[in-house]
Amino acid sequence: MADEKTEDKAAGRQARVPGVFDQAFLTDVEGVTEFIFVRHAQPDINFEGVVGDSIDPPLTEYGRMQARLAGESLSLTKIDAIFSSPMKRARETADAIAEHHKHLAITTIEDLREVGVFQDIPPDKTVIEFLGKELLLGVRERMLYERSWDVYQYSEASAPFRKRVINAVEAAIAHNAGERIVIVCHGGVINAYTGHIIQSDYDMFFRPAHASVSIVVAGEGRRVVRLLNDTHHLTTAEGDFATY
């Protein structure tokens, strides 16, 4: 009976003539590439510490639990490739996903690393030591309403960051056309690519939760955002484990 229902559903989809919204949003369209963005789980960052310690931290124990939940949520999903930022927090999260897809190797893409905020401050200095309290507060105030990486001094600029991220994702799409791929990366990276699609003026137009899932599809020369910031897999019988 189940097989008959599946066949009936497939036949119904094939019989329906694709409409304008199918074309616009790439639903029921052949050869579509689906890419699942997963933000890394919670990292072990001390924001009051020296800059060098905050650039590439590993996951916390809580983060490893979030990564495990993300991996379990994708365990039954057919995945054709897994890409990851080279940063530890992303690689650890990618490892938790790859654990359920042992036939796949994780491909590290350097240009999927997070935006380099304060990357040019000496690594043995704290941000407040180097910039001063008043300047730091002023920069943060600007970020509240401008939401541009360019407000930060001694940091990677917005335009080159967006360029490297968008090109890296497009290269992954070109390499795996018509397949489903997972890209484990960072909040800034996810915003850069999805913001490019919806033509957002903000570098951060939304805040992805740790280990959250966002989905974009590509085909026929178009890119469509299908899902943003899904965290349902982080809610279990023991509680809600979403963090930001």
Secondary structure, 3 states (H helix, E strand, C coil): CHHHHHHHHHHHHHHCCCCHHHHHHCCCCCCCEEEEEEECCCECCCCCCEHHHHHCCCECHHHHHHHHHHHHHCCCCCCCEEEECCCHHHHHHHHHHHCCCCCCCEEECHHHCCCCCCCCCCCCCEHHHHHCHHHHHHHHHHHHHHCCHHHCCCCCCHHHHHHHHHHHHHHHHHHCCCCEEEEEECHHHHHHHHHHHHCCCCCCCCCCCCCCEEEEEEECCEEEEEEEEECHHHEECCEECCCC
